[in-house]
Amino acid sequence: MGERREIWIDRSAGKPRLKLLIYVPDAPVDQPRSAIYHIHGGGYVLGSALMSDTVNRLRAHDHNAVVASVDYGVSPESAFPEPVEDCYDGLTWLFNNAADLGVDPARIVVIGESAGGGLAAALCLLARDRSEVTPAAQFLIYPMLDYRTGSADDVYRNPTTGNVGWSRRNNQFGWKSLRGSSEIPQERVGHFSPSLVAELVELPPTFIATGALDLFLDECVNYAMRLSHAGVPIELHVYPGAPHGFDGMCPDAEISKSFEHDRDRALNRALRKSEGGRNEMHAD
């Protein structure tokens, strides 16, 4: 089922080397492939690129795409902005080395789950603001977007969410670990907590999925609506009766299979490129 390569990126300004896991499918091709840039979850405090090894091997095979999974630093050892900057450095490396990997740089899609979804959203904001690389689409799977959720400043306060799985207490621990002891400059608040960014224009087409019982339900729906109002094409799915991480909890459940079908169908569209050069994520 293809090969996995371990790449170490040398970086400037005293940054430690950054690891990427690259998955290359074994199916022969006569033209550049699309690529998926993956950011793992773990509440900003746990996990590694290797935890998604099986998923990313299958993803590379099923979509005949190169997959790059970034091993970003987790908190509190790596507080903001280190995790999102790690993700940015990995993404720019992928763009800069696309030709060597046999990848079409116009068809690089970003995907992340939970905290990885929050970092994917922050990464796309950072990419927009720096204007150096442009992902073709972002896939935000039950993303962790709003640091206020579960705190005294919670703007949603939905009593039906967050009672199974990832809790308000867990959420505040994750966000406090990411923030560390430093103040977040106003111009970078969206790179820390994407829900707080002032403008969502000029972002790539976006797929968002969440469960109806997920603590992140309200922030996900709110973010999707704000993207839509900003003119960004969106595809939003809310799965009934589903808590945070439902597909991992019950992978054989019908609702998990429905989610996987919706995600993979949209991902197939996003990885294609139309004759006019536009992303086809939202057109069958």
C-alpha positions in Angstrom: 0.0 0.0 0.0 2.7 2.5 -1.0 5.6 3.7 1.1 6.1 6.0 4.1 9.0 8.3 4.2 10.3 10.2 7.3 11.5 13.7 6.4 13.3 16.1 8.7 13.2 19.8 7.8 16.1 22.0 8.8 14.8 25.4 9.8 16.4 28.8 10.5 16.2 31.2 13.5 17.2 28.5 16.0 14.0 26.4 15.4 14.4 22.6 16.0 14.1 20.3 13.0 10.6 19.4 12.0 9.4 15.9 11.1 7.0 15.1 8.3 5.7 11.7 7.5 5.2 11.4 3.7 2.9 8.7 2.3 3.2 7.9 -1.4 0.8 5.5 -3.1 2.1 2.7 -5.2 -0.3 3.2 -8.1 1.5 4.4 -11.2 0.7 7.8 -12.6 1.7 9.8 -15.7 1.0 13.2 -14.2 1.4 15.0 -10.9 -0.8 13.9 -8.0 -2.8 15.9 -5.6 -1.7 16.1 -2.0 -3.3 16.0 1.4 -1.6 17.9 4.3 -2.7 16.3 7.5 -2.7 17.8 11.1 -3.4 15.3 13.9 -5.6 16.0 16.9 -5.0 15.6 20.6 -6.4 18.7 22.3 -3.2 20.6 21.6 -1.5 18.6 24.3 -1.2 15.0 23.0 -0.5 13.0 19.9 1.9 12.8 17.0 1.9 12.3 13.3 2.4 8.6 13.8 -0.9 8.2 15.6 -2.7 8.5 12.2 -0.3 6.2 10.4 -3.0 3.6 9.3 -5.5 6.3 8.4 -3.0 8.2 6.3 -1.7 5.1 4.5 -5.3 4.3 3.5 -6.0 7.9 2.6 -3.0 8.0 0.2 -4.1 4.7 -1.4 -7.8 5.5 -1.6 -7.3 9.0 -3.1 -4.1 8.2 -5.0 -2.7 11.3 -3.4 0.6 12.1 -1.6 -0.2 12.6 2.1 2.1 14.7 4.4 1.5 14.5 8.1 3.2 17.1 10.3 4.7 16.2 13.7 4.1 19.7 15.2 5.1 20.5 18.8 2.4 19.9 21.4 1.7 22.1 24.4 2.6 23.1 27.1 6.1 22.4 25.9 5.4 24.1 22.6 3.0 27.0 23.3 1.5 29.4 20.8 2.7 30.3 18.2 5.0 27.3 17.8 2.3 24.7 16.8 0.8 26.7 14.0 4.2 27.9 12.9 5.4 24.3 12.7 2.3 23.5 10.6 3.1 26.5 8.4 6.7 25.5 7.9 5.6 21.9 7.0 3.1 23.3 4.5 5.6 25.6 2.8 8.0 22.7 2.6 5.4 20.7 0.8 4.7 23.5 -1.7 8.4 24.1 -2.3 9.1 20.4 -2.8 6.0 19.6 -4.8 7.9 18.9 -8.0 10.2 16.4 -6.4 7.3 14.6 -4.8 5.3 14.5 -8.0 2.6 16.8 -6.6 0.6 19.5 -8.3 0.9 22.5 -6.0 -2.5 23.8 -7.2 -4.1 20.6 -5.6 -2.9 20.6 -2.0 -5.7 20.3 0.5 -5.3 20.8 4.3 -7.2 18.5 6.7 -7.2 18.2 10.5 -9.3 16.7 13.3 -10.2 18.3 16.6 -7.2 20.4 17.7 -5.7 19.5 14.3 -8.9 21.0 12.7 -8.3 24.2 14.8 -4.7 24.3 13.6 -5.8 23.7 10.0 -8.1 26.7 10.3 -5.4 28.8 11.9 -2.9 27.6 9.2 -5.2 28.7 6.4 -5.6 32.1 8.0 -1.8 32.4 8.4 -1.3 31.3 4.8 -3.8 34.0 3.6 -2.1 36.7 5.7 1.4 35.9 4.5 0.4 35.3 0.8 3.2 32.7 0.3 1.2 29.5 -0.3 -2.5 28.9 -1.1 -4.2 25.6 -0.1 -6.9 24.4 -2.5 -9.3 23.6 0.3 -9.5 23.1 4.1 -11.3 20.2 5.8 -12.1 21.0 9.4 -13.2 17.8 11.2 -15.0 18.8 14.5 -12.4 21.6 14.8 -11.3 23.2 18.1 -11.8 26.9 17.1 -12.9 29.0 20.1 -10.8 29.3 23.3 -13.8 30.7 25.2 -15.9 27.5 25.0 -16.3 26.0 28.4 -14.9 29.1 30.2 -16.7 31.9 32.1 -16.5 33.8 28.7 -18.3 31.1 26.8 -20.6 32.8 24.2 -22.5 29.6 23.3 -23.5 27.9 26.6 -25.3 25.0 25.0 -26.5 22.6 27.7 -26.9 19.7 25.2 -23.3 19.6 24.1 -20.1 18.5 25.7 -21.6 16.0 28.1 -20.0 12.9 26.3 -16.3 12.7 25.4 -14.4 16.0 25.3 -15.6 18.1 28.2 -15.5 21.8 29.0 -12.8 21.1 31.6 -10.7 19.2 29.0 -11.2 22.1 26.6 -10.0 24.8 29.0 -6.9 22.7 29.9 -6.0 22.3 26.2 -6.5 26.0 25.4 -4.6 27.2 28.5 -1.7 24.8 27.6 -1.6 26.2 24.1 -1.7 29.8 25.2 1.1 29.5 27.8 2.0 32.6 29.8 2.3 35.1 26.9 -0.3 37.6 25.8 -1.6 37.1 22.3 -1.0 40.1 20.0 -4.3 41.4 18.5 -3.0 40.9 15.0 -2.4 37.2 15.8 -5.5 36.3 17.8 -7.0 34.5 14.8 -3.9 32.4 14.4 -4.4 31.3 18.0 -8.2 31.0 18.1 -9.7 31.1 14.6 -13.2 32.0 15.8 -11.9 35.4 17.0 -10.5 36.5 13.6 -12.1 39.7 12.3 -12.2 38.8 8.6 -12.7 35.4 6.9 -12.5 36.6 3.3 -10.1 35.0 0.8 -10.0 31.6 2.4 -10.2 28.3 0.5 -13.4 26.3 0.1 -14.2 24.7 3.4 -15.7 21.4 4.6 -16.8 21.3 8.3 -18.2 18.3 10.1 -19.3 18.0 13.7 -21.7 16.1 15.9 -24.9 17.5 17.3 -23.7 16.6 20.8 -20.1 17.8 20.3 -18.9 20.6 22.6 -17.7 22.3 19.4 -21.1 22.3 17.7 -21.9 25.9 18.1 -18.4 27.3 17.2 -18.3 25.0 14.2 -21.7 26.1 12.9 -20.9 29.8 13.7 -17.6 29.6 11.8 -19.2 28.0 8.8 -21.9 30.7 8.7 -19.3 33.4 9.0 -17.3 31.9 6.1 -20.4 31.8 4.0 -21.2 35.4 4.7 -17.6 36.2 3.7 -18.1 34.6 0.3 -16.2 31.4 1.0 -17.8 28.2 -0.4 -18.7 25.9 2.5 -20.0 22.4 3.0 -21.3 21.9 6.6 -22.4 18.6 8.1 -24.0 18.1 11.6 -24.5 14.5 12.6 -27.4 13.8 14.9 -26.7 12.1 18.2 -22.9 12.3 17.7 -20.5 13.5 20.4 -16.9 14.7 19.8 -14.7 12.1 18.0 -17.7 9.9 17.3 -16.1 8.2 14.3 -13.2 7.0 16.4 -15.5 5.9 19.2 -17.9 3.9 17.0 -16.3 3.4 13.6 -18.8 0.8 12.5 -21.9 2.9 13.5 -24.1 4.1 10.6 -23.5 7.7 11.5 -19.7 7.2 11.3 -20.0 5.6 7.9 -22.2 8.5 6.7 -19.6 10.9 7.9 -16.8 9.0 6.2 -18.8 8.9 2.9 -19.5 12.6 3.0 -15.9 13.5 3.9 -14.3 11.3 1.2 -16.7 12.3 -1.5 -16.0 16.0 -0.8 -12.3 15.2 -0.5 -12.3 13.5 -3.9 -13.9 16.6 -5.4 -11.4 19.0 -3.7 -8.4 17.0 -5.0 -9.6 17.3 -8.5 -8.9 20.3 -10.7 -11.4 21.5 -13.3 -10.4 22.6 -16.8 -10.7 26.2 -15.7 -8.3 25.6 -12.8 -11.0 26.0 -10.1 -11.4 23.7 -7.2 -14.4 21.2 -7.7 -15.1 20.6 -4.1 -18.7 21.8 -4.3 -19.7 20.5 -7.7 -20.6 16.9 -8.5 
